Amino acid sequence: MPDNQGLSHLSDHFLIVAVVLYSLAVIAFAADFAFGRRSPVVAPAQADVPDRVPAGIAAGAGAPPASTLAAGTVAASTLAGGTGPGSPAESGGSRPRTPAAPGRLVRIALLFTTAGLALHVAGVITRGLAVHRVPWGDMYEFVISVSCVAVLFFLGLMIKYRPYHLGLFFMAPIVIIMGLAQTVIYTPAGPLVPALNSYWLAIHVTAMTLASGTFMVGAVLAVVYLFAERHTRRVAAGLSTRYGEVFRLLPSAERLDQIAYRTVVFAFPIWTFGIMAGAIWADQAWGRYWGWDPTETWAFITWVVYACFLHARVTAGWRGRRAAYIQLLGFGCLLFNLLGVSLFITGLHSYAGLS
């Protein structure tokens, strides 16, 4: 059945408008950082402050000793988010934070993001309808599908954890990726190569697409965590730091670390299933389950690195910077597998559709 070029062009228009809306969302997120009204981030433990008044004061026994006042000052500073000894800033930002309600600019940014995602999904679907198959048979289709999954998963995190101000750090890379997809790696709608013409395409590549999009979200969280953790250490050491207002609006470093870890825990089994499904597909297409093709090899290397990340975190207690570095190494392997191997190394998986 010939490709439907009308639907293909409609898909292109949907995706271009989606990029525009994502760009407006980035501008709105950035404007909120620069001009938005600031609501205080409340620490739940602050409700305990009145209960910690020394008994002598409550009974009218006169002024407490200076040491008692000093201790009370430190405790109040700690509860209010200060940087005294044992404060959350010094201990790595473990103080729980209650996210404030999103401001007007954040709501506008989320509206642009949601509208862009709707058009993004429409673009992916119409691309599939145009080629009469699942729309991830070449590099262009895979990238727009992975970025769509990433935005969808990120909005899910917005609903669950409400880290609204992370939108700037996440949507900016999405705009760059989508822009490159529409310009550098764009591939016109066309038929599949024979080896891909199998129902296993919908199984294997779907799993890899879901896992890759989720790993992308985890990588962004890991990068933001490293900057937040560095800011926390500098504040605890009494050193000057830039962009303190930015980090005050973000979740604590410990919270970022936890969300990034849970993201990888969600994506890792999907990636594992994708590799297993790919091995079954390879047996049907080429008569062997595993042949150490470059893409197969780097998919396995990516799996090993993420497995090391999970193992080190659970058994050795590796958290924080060391865990973030391992996670980013795993995402680097994934990117090399997606871009480097597919574009520059010849193999059985060289289906990028680019010349």
ABEGO torsion letter per residue (X at the ends): XBBBAAAAAAAAAAAAAAAAAAAAAAAAAAAAAAABBBBBBBBAAAAAAAAABBAAAAAGAEBBBAAAAAAAAAAAAAAAGBABBGBAAAAGGABBBBBBBBBAAAAAAAAAAAAAAAAAAAAAAAAAAAAGBBBBABAAAAAAAAAAAAAAAAAAAAAAAGBAAAAAAAAAAAAAAAAAAAAAABBBBBBBBAAABBAAAAAAAAAAAAAAAAAAAAAAAAAAAAAAAAAAAAAAAGBBBBGAAAAAABBBAAAAAAAAAAAAAAAAAAAAAAAAAAAAAAAAAAGBABAGBAAAAAAAAAAAAAAAAAAAAAAAGBBEAAAAAAAAAAAAAAAAAAAAAAAABBBAABAAGBX
